[in-house]
């Protein structure tokens, strides 16, 4: 055999090959060429998909940048012009004495422990109240120290400004416009308000029961929901709608009328220190006008405190962008921080009741401040609605388009939700103006010609005749007179509890000189609204009822569907009871109101504080609390009950005041 070959000699060196013109960065070049080879290996479809995704991402980034830039531009503009804001001049109401103007030196204001919760969320966000742990206590202590050294309370502004997706929102109004003319007199409470404050009338037992109910409800709100919109009494928490203290503002004039000075002064201090409108939140034009603007104006008239008027003018200015539409029919929502107004997300329509039930408040704001734009905006709405086609003997549809300014969903007529307060404000605007339309009509004739005249009284009287002709029926077997609905010529025996405002409105019109048969119809409808409560096992009316039109031994007049048997603590029945008793003197209306108050105490009162709406008025053993106390329970329901039980016709006389649809009294203008 051959011997194995010898091993190769060992070489102790490394071979390195250097390429000319190549550096260390050449590795990256190889990688780039490798990526390019992989890109070329992709099919044409794959390359197109990748390019499309990249282009889409770049477009989204560009649009986001433009949106954010616009928002910051608006914020910067408001910040630059913010120092130019000036308060409203004093109003024109005469009275013997002026209240303190300095919010911090309000006579008799008692020191207040800072409320526990100030964090607010966006509208409709349900926020659970904290449990008061160590962290909360540290925050409260820091807040007290800040207030002790005079630091202004800082509004939570965690949310960035948002622009409406519809892109139709106008630019915000900057600051508070100076009045066109100066007010003629210092701010003072009316003589009736002075009498309520200086020599309050003694309260009877039923009025004392109302005061006790208010104190119980207020205690729950103060403990669990202070400064927030609404109390959730069952869970001892709160809910937010606008984040503007709706319950507190709605209840200001109620506390004044009930003689609750300590509670009023504490609430007044919150308004002075905590009620700030520069916040990124959408508010409903109608709801915020009747509750916040109306509540502030009423509190000003009763107390003479200029603070409330200044807040009202600030808020009124922030609502004005809603009127900047192609048709002058306002949008339903407006952001009071950015000034961006828009219709609801699901439609470009506003409801007729909402756009025609803000006139009392804006007209009064113009009268007090001398700024004409408030009154001009709402009277333009009234003028346009007056001249629209689509009515049926004075009855109006439920919806109106903000772009075209025309009625939509034609052929549907109701006095319930979305149309109810249109009819109420026709009469009340006429009363507010001292039952004089000549000056208003002359001004509109100069601006718009004879076709632009709108006649409030004529529209109201025509509507009442339309109700009688098309919507009024009688039930079986009790022959109850009720107001139904008409849908494309077909009658429905459905009646909302909201319609129970009508007896009071009819009676008020008869008191101011309208046909006597209006009072007869008011009495008949009042009996029906009472039966809507009495025929329920809890003594409380459901939200909606249907009336029986055919004689049947086994059926009552009032029928309730399962989805409609809830009660929201609404005021309409007791509102009309107040008008009927005040204008007729028939004490049965007081007795009916007393039954309703007792039912509220029995089935809606929550032991820990507050009252809760219920889900089933037909089950007294388990009414099923809904864990919500609407702001109007304190602002309307209890206020009307207190006035109903009063035997003093001069307590907020109906010849001196007109109540807005949230029960806030505003003065009737003296004829000039």
C-alpha positions as CSV (number, residue, x, y, z in Angstrom):
1,X,0.0,0.0,0.0
2,X,1.0,3.5,-0.6
3,X,1.8,5.7,2.4
4,X,-0.6,8.5,3.2
5,X,0.1,11.8,1.6
6,X,1.9,14.3,3.7
7,X,-0.1,17.0,5.5
8,X,-0.1,20.5,3.9
9,X,2.3,22.9,5.5
10,X,0.7,25.2,8.2
11,X,0.3,28.8,7.2
12,X,0.2,31.3,10.0
13,X,-1.4,34.3,8.1
14,X,-4.8,35.7,7.0
15,X,-5.7,36.4,3.5
16,X,-7.6,39.7,3.0
17,X,-8.9,40.9,-0.4
18,X,-9.4,44.6,-0.8
19,X,-11.5,46.0,-3.6
20,X,-10.6,49.4,-4.9
21,X,-13.2,52.2,-4.4
22,X,-15.1,50.3,-1.7
23,X,-15.4,51.6,1.9
24,X,-17.0,50.3,5.0
25,X,-20.3,51.8,4.0
26,X,-20.3,49.5,1.0
27,X,-22.1,46.9,3.1
28,X,-25.1,49.3,3.2
29,X,-24.9,49.6,-0.5
30,X,-25.1,45.8,-0.8
31,X,-28.1,45.8,1.4
32,X,-29.8,48.5,-0.7
33,X,-29.1,46.5,-3.8
34,X,-30.4,43.4,-2.0
35,X,-33.6,45.3,-1.1
36,X,-34.0,46.5,-4.7
37,X,-33.6,42.9,-5.9
38,X,-36.3,41.8,-3.5
39,X,-38.5,44.7,-4.6
40,X,-38.0,43.6,-8.3
41,X,-38.9,40.1,-7.4
42,X,-42.4,41.2,-6.2
43,X,-45.2,40.9,-8.6
44,X,-46.7,44.0,-10.1
45,X,-49.9,43.5,-7.9
46,X,-47.8,43.2,-4.8
47,X,-45.9,46.4,-5.6
48,X,-49.1,48.3,-6.3
49,X,-50.6,47.3,-3.0
50,X,-47.5,48.5,-1.1
51,X,-47.4,51.8,-2.9
52,X,-51.2,52.3,-2.3
53,X,-50.8,51.7,1.4
54,X,-47.8,54.2,1.6
55,X,-49.8,56.8,-0.3
56,X,-52.8,56.3,2.0
57,X,-50.7,56.7,5.1
58,X,-49.1,59.9,3.8
59,X,-52.5,61.4,3.0
60,X,-53.9,60.6,6.4
61,X,-50.8,62.2,8.0
62,X,-51.3,65.4,5.9
63,X,-55.0,65.7,6.8
64,X,-54.2,65.2,10.5
65,X,-51.6,67.9,10.4
66,X,-53.9,70.4,8.7
67,X,-56.7,69.7,11.2
68,X,-54.4,70.1,14.3
69,X,-52.9,73.3,12.8
70,X,-56.3,74.8,12.3
71,X,-57.3,74.0,15.9
72,X,-54.2,75.5,17.4
73,X,-54.7,78.6,15.2
74,X,-58.2,79.0,16.6
75,X,-56.9,78.5,20.2
76,X,-54.2,81.0,19.6
77,X,-56.6,83.6,18.2
78,X,-58.9,83.2,21.2
79,X,-56.0,83.6,23.6
80,X,-54.9,86.7,21.9
81,X,-58.3,88.4,22.0
82,X,-59.4,87.0,25.4
83,X,-58.2,90.1,27.3
84,X,-60.5,92.2,25.2
85,X,-63.6,90.7,26.8
86,X,-65.7,93.2,28.8
87,X,-68.7,92.5,31.0
88,X,-72.2,93.6,30.2
89,X,-73.4,96.9,31.4
90,X,-76.0,97.0,34.1
91,X,-79.6,96.1,33.0
92,X,-82.6,98.3,32.9
93,X,-84.8,96.7,35.6
94,X,-85.8,99.3,38.3
95,X,-85.9,98.4,42.0
96,X,-85.2,100.0,45.3
97,X,-81.7,98.7,46.1
98,X,-78.6,97.4,44.3
99,X,-77.0,94.1,45.2
100,X,-73.3,93.7,45.6
101,X,-71.5,93.4,42.3
102,X,-68.3,91.9,43.6
103,X,-68.7,88.2,43.6
104,X,-66.3,87.7,46.5
105,X,-68.1,90.3,48.8
106,X,-71.6,89.1,48.3
107,X,-73.5,90.1,51.4
108,X,-74.1,87.2,53.7
109,X,-72.1,84.7,51.7
110,X,-71.0,81.9,54.1
111,X,-67.7,80.1,53.8
112,X,-67.9,76.9,51.9
113,X,-65.8,73.8,52.1
114,X,-64.5,73.0,48.6
115,X,-66.6,70.4,46.9
116,X,-65.0,67.0,46.5
117,X,-65.1,66.4,42.8
118,X,-64.2,68.8,40.0
119,X,-63.1,66.6,37.3
120,X,-65.5,66.6,34.4
121,X,-65.8,64.4,31.3
122,X,-67.2,65.0,27.9
123,X,-71.0,65.2,27.3
124,X,-72.9,62.0,28.0
125,X,-69.9,60.5,29.7
126,X,-71.0,58.8,33.0
127,X,-68.4,59.4,35.6
128,X,-68.3,57.5,38.8
129,X,-67.7,59.6,41.9
130,X,-64.4,58.9,43.8
131,X,-64.6,57.0,47.1
132,X,-62.7,59.6,49.1
133,X,-59.4,57.7,49.5
134,X,-56.1,59.2,50.6
135,X,-55.3,60.6,47.1
136,X,-58.6,62.5,47.1
137,X,-57.8,64.0,50.5
138,X,-54.4,65.1,49.3
139,X,-56.0,66.8,46.3
140,X,-58.6,68.5,48.5
141,X,-55.9,69.8,50.8
142,X,-53.9,71.2,47.8
143,X,-57.1,72.8,46.5
144,X,-57.8,74.5,49.9
145,X,-54.2,75.8,50.0
146,X,-54.6,77.2,46.5
147,X,-57.8,79.0,47.4
148,X,-56.2,80.3,50.6
149,X,-53.5,82.2,48.6
150,X,-56.0,83.5,46.1
151,X,-55.3,81.2,43.1
152,X,-58.1,81.2,40.5
153,X,-59.6,77.8,40.1
154,X,-58.3,76.2,36.9
155,X,-60.7,74.6,34.5
156,X,-60.0,71.1,33.4
157,X,-59.0,71.4,29.8
158,X,-57.6,68.0,29.1
159,X,-59.6,67.6,25.9
160,X,-58.2,69.2,22.7
161,X,-60.4,71.2,20.5
162,X,-62.5,69.2,18.1
163,X,-63.7,70.3,14.7
164,X,-67.0,69.1,13.4
165,X,-66.7,66.4,10.7
166,X,-69.4,68.2,8.7
167,X,-67.2,71.2,8.2
168,X,-70.1,73.6,8.4
169,X,-69.3,75.2,11.7
170,X,-68.7,79.0,11.7
171,X,-65.8,80.8,13.3
172,X,-66.3,81.4,17.0
173,X,-67.3,84.8,18.3
174,X,-64.5,86.5,20.1
175,X,-65.2,87.9,23.5
176,X,-68.3,89.8,24.6
177,X,-69.5,92.4,22.2
178,X,-70.1,95.8,23.7
179,X,-73.8,96.8,23.9
180,X,-75.1,99.0,21.1
181,X,-76.8,101.2,23.7
182,X,-76.1,101.5,27.4
183,X,-78.4,100.1,29.9
184,X,-80.6,102.7,31.6
185,X,-80.6,101.7,35.2
186,X,-78.5,99.8,37.7
187,X,-79.1,96.2,38.5
188,X,-81.7,95.7,41.2
189,X,-84.2,93.1,42.2
190,X,-87.8,93.6,41.3
191,X,-90.2,94.8,44.0
192,X,-91.7,91.3,44.3
193,X,-88.3,89.7,44.6
194,X,-87.4,92.2,47.4
195,X,-90.6,91.3,49.2
196,X,-89.7,87.6,49.0
197,X,-86.3,88.3,50.4
198,X,-87.1,90.9,53.1
199,X,-90.4,89.7,54.3
200,X,-91.1,86.2,53.1
201,X,-94.6,85.0,53.6
202,X,-95.3,82.3,56.1
203,X,-95.4,78.8,54.6
204,X,-98.4,76.5,55.0
205,X,-98.0,72.8,55.7
206,X,-98.0,71.8,52.1
207,X,-95.4,74.4,51.2
208,X,-93.2,73.2,54.1
209,X,-93.5,69.7,52.6
210,X,-92.2,71.0,49.3
211,X,-89.3,72.7,51.1
212,X,-88.5,69.5,52.9
213,X,-88.5,67.6,49.6
214,X,-86.2,70.2,48.1
215,X,-83.8,70.0,51.0
216,X,-83.6,66.2,50.8
217,X,-82.9,66.4,47.0
218,X,-80.4,69.2,47.5
219,X,-78.6,67.3,50.2
220,X,-78.0,64.3,47.9
221,X,-76.8,66.6,45.1
222,X,-74.5,68.6,47.4
223,X,-73.0,65.4,48.8
224,X,-72.6,63.2,45.8
225,X,-72.8,65.5,42.7
226,X,-71.8,69.0,43.7
227,X,-71.0,71.1,40.6
228,X,-71.9,68.4,38.2
229,X,-74.9,68.2,35.9
230,X,-77.2,65.6,37.5
231,X,-77.3,63.4,40.6
232,X,-77.5,59.6,40.4
233,X,-79.0,59.1,43.8
234,X,-79.1,55.3,43.9
235,X,-75.4,54.8,43.2
236,X,-74.5,58.0,45.1
237,X,-72.7,59.4,42.1
238,X,-73.3,61.9,39.3
239,X,-73.6,62.1,35.5
240,X,-72.5,64.8,33.1
241,X,-74.3,66.2,30.0
242,X,-72.6,69.5,29.4
243,X,-70.4,69.7,32.5
244,X,-71.9,73.0,33.6
245,X,-73.6,72.3,36.8
246,X,-77.1,72.0,35.3
247,X,-78.9,71.1,38.4
248,X,-77.4,73.9,40.4
249,X,-78.2,76.6,37.9
250,X,-81.7,75.2,37.3
251,X,-82.4,75.4,41.0
252,X,-81.1,78.9,41.7
253,X,-84.4,80.7,41.4
254,X,-86.2,77.8,43.2
255,X,-84.1,78.3,46.2
256,X,-84.7,82.0,46.2
257,X,-88.5,81.5,45.9
258,X,-88.5,78.9,48.7
259,X,-86.5,81.2,51.0
260,X,-83.5,78.9,51.2
261,X,-80.9,81.7,51.6
262,X,-78.0,79.6,52.8
263,X,-78.3,77.2,49.9
264,X,-78.7,80.0,47.4
265,X,-75.6,81.8,48.7
266,X,-73.6,78.6,48.5
267,X,-74.7,78.0,45.0
268,X,-74.0,81.6,44.1
269,X,-70.4,81.2,45.3
270,X,-70.0,78.1,43.0
271,X,-71.3,80.1,40.1
272,X,-68.8,82.9,40.9
273,X,-65.8,80.6,41.3
274,X,-66.4,77.5,39.2
275,X,-68.8,78.3,36.4
276,X,-66.5,78.9,33.5
277,X,-67.7,78.6,29.9
278,X,-64.3,78.5,28.1
279,X,-64.3,74.7,27.7
280,X,-64.3,72.3,24.7
281,X,-67.8,70.9,25.0
282,X,-70.8,70.7,22.8
283,X,-74.1,71.9,24.2
284,X,-77.6,71.6,22.9
285,X,-78.8,75.1,21.9
286,X,-82.3,74.6,23.2
287,X,-81.6,72.7,26.4
288,X,-78.7,75.0,27.4
289,X,-80.8,78.1,26.6
290,X,-83.8,77.2,28.7
291,X,-81.9,75.8,31.6
292,X,-78.6,77.8,31.8
293,X,-79.4,81.1,30.1
294,X,-82.9,81.1,31.5
295,X,-81.8,80.1,35.0
296,X,-79.1,82.8,35.1
297,X,-81.5,85.5,33.9
298,X,-84.1,84.5,36.4
299,X,-81.6,84.5,39.2
300,X,-80.5,88.0,38.2
301,X,-84.1,89.3,38.2
302,X,-84.9,87.9,41.6
303,X,-81.7,88.7,43.4
304,X,-80.5,91.8,41.4
305,X,-77.0,90.3,41.5
306,X,-75.0,91.4,38.4
307,X,-72.9,88.3,38.5
308,X,-75.7,86.3,37.0
309,X,-76.3,88.8,34.2
310,X,-72.6,88.8,33.3
311,X,-72.5,85.0,33.2
312,X,-75.7,85.0,31.1
313,X,-74.2,87.4,28.5
314,X,-71.0,85.5,28.3
315,X,-73.0,82.3,27.7
316,X,-75.3,83.9,25.2
317,X,-72.4,85.1,23.1
318,X,-71.0,81.5,23.0
319,X,-74.4,80.2,21.7
320,X,-74.6,82.7,18.8
321,X,-72.5,80.7,16.3
322,X,-75.4,78.2,16.1
323,X,-77.4,80.8,14.1
324,X,-74.8,81.1,11.4
325,X,-76.5,78.8,9.0
326,X,-77.5,79.2,5.3
327,X,-81.2,79.5,6.3
328,X,-80.8,81.4,9.6
329,X,-82.5,78.4,11.3
330,X,-80.0,77.5,14.0
331,X,-78.0,74.3,14.4
332,X,-79.0,72.1,17.3
333,X,-75.5,72.0,18.9
334,X,-72.6,74.4,19.4
335,X,-69.2,74.0,21.0
336,X,-69.0,76.9,23.6
337,X,-65.2,76.7,23.6
338,X,-64.4,76.6,19.9
339,X,-67.5,78.2,18.5
340,X,-68.1,75.4,16.1
341,X,-71.8,74.7,15.6
342,X,-73.3,71.7,13.8
343,X,-76.6,69.7,13.4
344,X,-77.0,66.3,15.1
345,X,-74.6,63.6,13.8
346,X,-77.4,61.7,12.1
347,X,-79.2,64.5,10.3
348,X,-79.1,68.1,9.1
349,X,-82.5,68.8,10.7
350,X,-83.3,70.7,13.9
351,X,-86.6,70.1,15.7
352,X,-89.2,72.8,15.4
353,X,-89.7,73.0,19.2
354,X,-86.0,73.6,19.8
355,X,-85.5,76.5,17.3
356,X,-88.7,78.2,18.3
357,X,-88.4,77.9,22.1
358,X,-85.4,80.0,22.8
359,X,-87.0,83.4,22.0
360,X,-88.0,84.5,25.5
361,X,-84.5,84.1,26.8
362,X,-82.6,85.8,24.0
363,X,-85.1,88.6,23.7
364,X,-84.7,89.3,27.4
365,X,-80.9,89.2,27.2
366,X,-81.0,91.9,24.5
367,X,-83.3,94.0,26.6
368,X,-81.0,93.8,29.6
369,X,-77.7,94.3,27.8
370,X,-78.7,96.5,24.9
371,X,-77.0,94.1,22.5
372,X,-79.5,93.7,19.6
373,X,-78.0,90.6,18.0
374,X,-79.6,88.2,20.4
375,X,-83.1,89.4,19.8
376,X,-82.6,89.8,16.1
377,X,-81.3,86.2,15.7
378,X,-84.3,84.6,17.3
379,X,-86.9,86.9,15.8
380,X,-85.5,86.0,12.4
381,X,-86.2,82.4,13.2
382,X,-89.8,83.2,14.2
383,X,-90.4,85.2,11.1
384,X,-89.1,82.5,8.8
385,X,-91.1,79.7,10.5
386,X,-94.2,81.9,10.3
387,X,-94.0,82.1,6.5
388,X,-93.3,78.4,5.8
389,X,-95.5,76.0,3.9
390,X,-96.3,72.6,5.3
391,X,-98.6,73.7,8.2
392,X,-102.0,72.3,8.7
393,X,-104.4,74.9,10.2
394,X,-101.7,76.3,12.4
395,X,-100.1,72.9,13.3
396,X,-96.5,72.5,12.4
397,X,-94.3,69.5,11.5
398,X,-91.7,68.3,13.9
399,X,-88.5,68.9,11.9
400,X,-86.9,71.8,10.0
401,X,-83.8,71.7,7.8
402,X,-81.0,74.1,8.7
403,X,-79.7,74.3,5.1
404,X,-83.0,74.9,3.2
405,X,-84.9,76.4,6.1
406,X,-87.9,74.2,5.1
407,X,-90.1,71.8,7.1
408,X,-89.2,68.1,6.7
409,X,-91.1,64.9,7.5
410,X,-94.3,66.6,6.4
411,X,-97.7,65.3,7.4
412,X,-96.8,64.4,11.0
413,X,-98.4,66.6,13.7
414,X,-98.1,66.3,17.4
415,X,-98.1,68.4,20.6
416,X,-95.6,66.1,22.2
417,X,-91.9,65.9,21.9
418,X,-90.2,68.0,19.2
419,X,-93.2,70.3,18.7
420,X,-94.7,71.1,22.1
421,X,-93.1,74.3,23.2
422,X,-93.5,76.0,19.8
423,X,-97.1,76.6,20.7
424,X,-96.3,77.6,24.2
425,X,-93.8,80.3,23.1
426,X,-96.1,81.8,20.5
427,X,-98.4,82.9,23.4
428,X,-95.6,83.7,25.9
429,X,-93.7,85.9,23.5
430,X,-96.9,87.9,23.0
431,X,-97.3,88.2,26.7
432,X,-93.6,89.0,27.3
433,X,-93.8,91.9,24.9
434,X,-96.7,93.4,26.9
435,X,-99.2,92.0,24.4
436,X,-98.1,94.6,21.9
437,X,-96.8,93.4,18.5
438,X,-97.0,96.6,16.5
439,X,-93.5,97.8,17.1
440,X,-92.0,94.4,16.3
441,X,-94.1,94.1,13.1
442,X,-93.1,97.6,12.0
443,X,-89.4,96.8,12.5
444,X,-89.7,93.6,10.6
445,X,-91.7,95.3,7.8
446,X,-88.8,97.8,7.4
447,X,-86.3,95.0,7.3
448,X,-88.1,92.4,5.2
449,X,-91.2,94.0,3.7
450,X,-94.8,93.2,4.5
451,X,-94.4,89.5,3.7
452,X,-91.9,89.3,6.6
453,X,-94.4,90.2,9.3
454,X,-95.0,87.5,11.8
455,X,-98.0,87.6,14.1
456,X,-97.5,85.6,17.3
457,X,-101.0,85.9,18.5
458,X,-102.6,85.0,15.2
459,X,-100.4,82.0,14.8
460,X,-101.3,80.9,18.4
461,X,-105.0,81.3,17.9
462,X,-104.9,79.5,14.5
463,X,-103.0,76.6,16.2
464,X,-105.6,76.2,18.9
465,X,-108.3,75.9,16.3
466,X,-106.1,73.3,14.5
467,X,-105.8,71.3,17.7
468,X,-109.6,71.3,18.1
469,X,-110.2,70.3,14.5
470,X,-107.6,67.6,14.0
471,X,-106.1,66.3,17.3
472,X,-108.9,66.6,19.9
473,X,-110.8,63.4,20.8
474,X,-112.6,61.8,23.7
475,X,-111.8,58.4,25.2
476,X,-114.1,55.5,26.3
477,X,-115.7,54.8,28.7
478,X,-114.8,57.9,30.8
479,X,-115.1,60.5,28.0
480,X,-111.7,62.0,28.8
481,X,-110.7,64.8,26.4
482,X,-107.3,64.2,25.1
483,X,-104.9,65.5,22.3
484,X,-103.7,62.8,20.0
485,X,-101.4,62.8,16.9
486,X,-101.9,62.9,13.2
487,X,-99.7,61.0,10.8
488,X,-100.4,61.5,7.1
489,X,-104.1,61.9,7.8
490,X,-104.3,58.9,10.2
491,X,-105.2,59.7,13.8
492,X,-103.4,58.1,16.7
493,X,-104.7,58.1,20.2
494,X,-101.2,58.6,21.6
495,X,-100.5,61.4,24.1
496,X,-97.2,62.2,25.7
497,X,-97.0,63.4,29.3
498,X,-95.3,66.5,27.8
499,X,-98.7,67.5,26.3
500,X,-99.9,68.2,29.8
501,X,-98.3,71.7,29.5
502,X,-101.3,72.6,27.3
503,X,-104.0,73.1,30.0
504,X,-101.8,75.7,31.7
505,X,-101.0,77.5,28.5
506,X,-104.6,77.6,27.4
507,X,-105.6,79.0,30.9
508,X,-102.9,81.6,30.7
509,X,-104.1,82.8,27.4
510,X,-107.7,83.0,28.6
511,X,-106.4,85.1,31.6
512,X,-104.8,87.5,29.2
513,X,-108.0,88.1,27.3
514,X,-108.2,85.2,24.8
515,X,-111.5,83.4,24.1
516,X,-113.3,82.0,27.2
517,X,-113.6,78.5,25.6
518,X,-109.9,78.2,25.9
519,X,-110.4,78.0,29.7
520,X,-113.1,75.4,29.2
521,X,-110.7,73.2,27.1
522,X,-108.0,73.8,29.7
523,X,-110.2,72.4,32.5
524,X,-111.1,69.3,30.4
525,X,-107.5,68.5,29.5
526,X,-106.5,69.1,33.1
527,X,-108.9,66.4,34.2
528,X,-107.3,64.1,31.7
529,X,-103.8,64.8,32.8
530,X,-104.8,64.1,36.4
531,X,-106.3,60.8,35.4
532,X,-103.1,59.8,33.6
533,X,-101.6,59.9,37.1
534,X,-104.5,58.6,39.2
535,X,-105.2,55.5,37.1
536,X,-101.6,54.3,37.7
537,X,-100.9,52.1,40.7
538,X,-98.2,54.5,41.9
539,X,-100.2,57.6,41.3
540,X,-97.6,58.9,38.8
541,X,-98.1,59.3,35.1
542,X,-96.1,57.3,32.6
543,X,-94.2,59.0,29.8
544,X,-96.7,58.1,27.1
545,X,-100.3,56.8,27.2
546,X,-102.7,55.6,24.6
547,X,-106.4,56.2,25.0
548,X,-109.2,53.7,24.4
549,X,-111.5,54.9,21.7
550,X,-114.0,52.0,21.7
551,X,-116.4,51.1,24.6
552,X,-115.2,48.0,26.3
553,X,-116.1,47.0,29.9
554,X,-112.8,45.5,30.7
555,X,-110.6,48.4,29.6
556,X,-109.8,51.7,31.2
557,X,-109.6,54.9,29.3
558,X,-105.8,55.1,29.8
559,X,-103.6,52.3,28.4
560,X,-99.9,52.0,28.8
561,X,-97.4,50.0,26.8
562,X,-94.4,48.3,28.5
563,X,-91.9,50.6,26.9
564,X,-93.7,53.8,28.0
565,X,-94.4,53.2,31.7
566,X,-91.5,55.1,33.1
567,X,-91.7,58.4,35.0
568,X,-88.9,60.9,34.7
569,X,-90.1,63.3,37.5
570,X,-91.6,65.6,34.8
571,X,-93.3,68.9,35.8
572,X,-96.0,69.3,33.1
573,X,-99.0,68.1,35.1
574,X,-98.1,70.1,38.2
575,X,-97.3,73.1,36.0
576,X,-100.8,73.2,34.6
577,X,-102.2,72.5,38.1
578,X,-100.5,75.7,39.2
579,X,-102.0,77.8,36.4
580,X,-105.5,76.3,36.8
581,X,-105.5,77.0,40.6
582,X,-104.0,80.4,40.3
583,X,-106.5,81.5,37.7
584,X,-109.7,79.7,38.9
585,X,-109.2,79.4,42.7
586,X,-110.5,75.8,42.6
587,X,-108.8,74.0,45.5
588,X,-109.3,70.6,43.9
589,X,-106.2,71.4,41.8
590,X,-104.2,71.9,45.0
591,X,-105.4,68.5,46.3
592,X,-104.4,66.8,43.1
593,X,-101.0,68.3,43.3
594,X,-100.7,67.1,46.9
595,X,-101.5,63.6,45.8
596,X,-98.7,63.7,43.2
597,X,-96.2,65.1,45.8
598,X,-97.0,62.2,48.1
599,X,-96.5,59.7,45.3
600,X,-93.1,61.3,44.6
601,X,-92.2,60.9,48.2
602,X,-93.4,57.3,48.4
603,X,-92.0,55.8,45.2
604,X,-89.1,58.0,44.0
605,X,-87.5,59.3,47.2
606,X,-84.0,57.8,47.8
607,X,-83.1,57.6,51.5
608,X,-79.5,58.8,51.1
609,X,-80.6,62.0,49.4
610,X,-82.4,62.8,46.1
611,X,-85.2,61.5,44.1
612,X,-85.0,59.0,41.2
613,X,-87.0,58.5,38.1
614,X,-88.6,55.1,38.0
615,X,-89.1,52.5,35.3
616,X,-92.6,51.1,36.1
617,X,-95.4,53.3,37.4
618,X,-97.7,50.3,37.4
619,X,-95.8,48.3,40.0
620,X,-95.9,50.0,43.4
621,X,-93.9,47.1,45.0
622,X,-91.0,47.4,42.6
623,X,-91.1,50.7,40.7
624,X,-87.5,50.0,39.6
625,X,-85.5,53.2,40.2
626,X,-83.5,54.4,37.1
627,X,-80.8,56.1,39.2
628,X,-81.2,59.6,37.8
629,X,-82.6,62.9,39.1
630,X,-83.2,65.3,36.2
631,X,-82.3,68.9,36.8
632,X,-85.8,69.9,36.1
633,X,-87.1,68.2,39.2
634,X,-85.6,71.0,41.3
635,X,-85.9,73.6,38.6
636,X,-89.5,73.0,37.7
637,X,-91.5,70.3,39.5
638,X,-90.9,71.3,43.1
639,X,-91.1,75.0,42.1
640,X,-94.5,74.7,40.6
641,X,-95.7,72.6,43.5
642,X,-94.6,75.3,45.9
643,X,-96.4,78.0,43.9
644,X,-99.5,75.7,43.5
645,X,-99.8,75.4,47.3
646,X,-99.5,79.2,47.8
647,X,-102.6,81.3,48.3
648,X,-100.8,84.5,47.5
649,X,-101.7,85.6,43.9
650,X,-98.9,88.2,44.0
651,X,-96.2,85.5,44.5
652,X,-94.7,85.8,41.0
653,X,-97.9,87.3,39.6
654,X,-98.9,86.1,36.2
655,X,-99.5,89.8,35.3
656,X,-95.8,90.6,36.1
657,X,-93.9,87.5,35.1
658,X,-93.9,84.9,32.3
659,X,-92.3,81.5,32.9
660,X,-90.1,80.0,30.3
661,X,-90.5,76.4,29.4
662,X,-88.1,75.5,32.2
663,X,-90.2,77.4,34.8
664,X,-87.7,80.3,35.1
665,X,-89.7,83.5,35.6
666,X,-88.9,86.5,33.3
667,X,-90.5,89.9,33.6
668,X,-93.3,91.0,31.3
669,X,-92.1,94.2,29.5
670,X,-93.9,97.3,30.4
671,X,-95.7,98.9,27.4
672,X,-93.6,101.9,26.1
